[in-house]
Amino acid sequence: MALRRRADTLTPLVFFVMVTSLFPLAIGPEPDTLRTIAPGVIWVAALLAALLSLDHLFLSDHRDGTLEQLVLAPFPLTLIVSAKIASHWLLTGVPLILMAPVIALQFDLSADSILVLLASLLLGTPALSLIGATGAALTLGLRRGGVLIALLVLPLTIPLLVFGAGAVEASSAGLGADAHLSLLGALLIAVGLVAPWVTAAALRVSLDT
């Protein structure tokens, strides 16, 4: 169903490419400077791109009454929520991961740093979708929900941003990225265990109100 709305599906990827491509043009071609800012720029762009599509995660189902039927379905709501979060990641996170090596070449990152970048995004983007789904459920049906999602989600994603960008920076400095990647993996497991249940509860509250 999401693939039918091509504009909504392609917007995060186009935003990611445009933002990351503008930085080398604005800052200049100095390789050392580009390599220094690359982790932060790529991770911030990925975070903001993931936020763009969160507003529509449950909104269309809420408007046409499908969400009420999903809540009443003979399946655990957490399972349905997990499936929707997985679909969001497949349509948003995976394209960002596949595009990241091309973007990294613009910043003159080494092959090892690019591999670490891919690993950090592979661990971090699912966590972004999980946290974002909770924010989308909490703001469902509210006016200016997109702004509220950003206010709720951005503070919670700061650890992902710090450890994700830090992994690439540590790899570029020759310090090793194992610690940062391990922390990202731990955060993903923790969020994965909690977010579907919280999101399901938030959806029930939104429907009751």
N, C-alpha and C positions, 0 to 999 in steps of 0.2 A: 504493500500500500504506500509506503514511503517513497518507493522508487517511482511511483506515478507522479509525485510532486517533485519534478526534477530541479526546479528552482530552489526549493528548500534543501534538497540533498546536496546540490553543488555549491550553494552559498558558503558554507564553512570552508570548503577546500579552496574556492576562489579567494576568499578573504585571507586564508593562510598564505597562499602563494603571493598575493599582492603585498601584504604587510612585510613579509620576510624579504621580498625582492626590492622593496623601496629602501631598506636600510643600507645596503651596499652602495646604492646610487647616491644617497644623501650624505653618507659619511666619507666615501672615497675608497679608492682601491688599495689602501695600505693593508697588506696581508696580516700583520700582527694585530692591528686594531680589529679587523674583521674576525679573526680567530678568537679574540678576547670577548667580543660581544655576542658571538654566535649562539652559545648555549642559552643565554638569557632571552635573546630575541626569538629564537625558534620555540622555546618553551612557552613564553608569554603569548606568542601568536597562536600556538596550538590550544592553549587554555581559552583564549578569547573566541577562537573558532568553534570550539566545542560548546561554548555558551550560546552561540547564535541559534542553534537548533533545539535547545532544551525547552523553549517556550511552547513548542508544538508537540512535545512528547506525549502528553495526555490530553491536550486541549481539544483536538478534533474528536476524540472519543467522548469527551465530556459534553461537547456541544450537540452531538447527534444521538446521545443516549446510550452509546455503546458501552461506556464505562460502567453504567449501572448494571447492564447485563453481565459484564465481566465480573463484577463484584458478586452477583447472584449465581454465577456459574458453579458447577460442581467440581471445581478445581481450586486449590489454594491460591489466594490472591497473590501471595509472595512469588509463586511460580510464574504467574502471568506477568507480574512486574519484572521479574528477572528476565523473561523473554523479551520484553519491550526494551529493557536496558541493553541487553545483548544486541538487539537489532540497531539501537542507536549507536552503539560502539562500532558495529560492522559498517554502518553507513557514514559515520563521521570519523571515528578514530583510525580505522584501517586505512582509508585514503590519505589521512595525514601522515601516517607511518610510511606508506609507500612513497609519498612525495618528499619526505624529509631528506633522503640522500641527495636528491637533486638540489634541494635548497642548501644543504650543507656544502655542496661544491662551490656555491657562490661565496661562501665565507672561508674558503680555502682550508677546510677541516681535513685532517689526515684520515686515512682509512680506519685506523683504530678508533679514532674519536667518532667517526660516523657509525661504527658498529655499536659503540656505547650509547650514542644518541638513539639508535633504533631500539636497543634494549630498554633504555629509560622510558621511551614513549610507549613501548609494548607493555610495560608495567604500569605506567602512569595514566595513559588514556582510558583504560577501563575504570580506574578509580575516579577519573573525572566524570565519566558517564554515571557511575553509581552515586556519587555525591550530588551531581546535577539533577538526577531523577528525584532525589529527596526534596531538593529545592523546588523543582517543578510541581511536585505533588502538594507541597505546603502552600504554594501561591496559586493553585488551580482555581480559576474562576474569579480571581481578583483583578481589579483594574490596574494597568501598568505592571502586569505580572512579570514581564521581561526584566524590568528594572529591579524588582524585588528579588528575582532569582539571582541576579548578579550580586546584589548586596548580601544575600544569604550564602551563596556558593563561594565567592572569591576568597573570603577569609579562611574557609575550610580547605581550600586548595593550596594555600601558601606552602605547607610542608612538601607537597608534591612538586611544586615549582622549585623550591630550594634544593631538594635532593635530586631532582631530575637534571636541572642545570648544573648542579654541583658535580654530578657523575661525569658529565662531559668535560667540565673544567679540570677535574682531577685527572682524567685520562690524558688531556692535552698537556698537563704539567708533568706527566709521567709518574703520578702518585698512585695510580690504580683506582678503579671505580667500584670495587666489590662492596665496600661498606655502604656507599650511596645506593647501589642497586639492591642490596639486601634490605635496607630501610624502605625503599620503594615497594619491594615485594611484601614486606610486613604490613605496610599501610594498605596495600591492595587486599590482602587477606582480611585484615580487620574491617575495612570498609565493606568488603564483599559479604561478610558475615552479618553485618548490622543493617546496611542500607536497604536491602529488599524488604525487611520487616518494618523499618521505619517508614519507608515509602508507602507500603500497603496500608499502614495505620493512618498516615496522612491523607491518603485517598479516601478512606472511609470517613474521616473527619470532614473533608471538603465536600463530600456528597451529602453528609448529614446537615451541613450548614447551607 
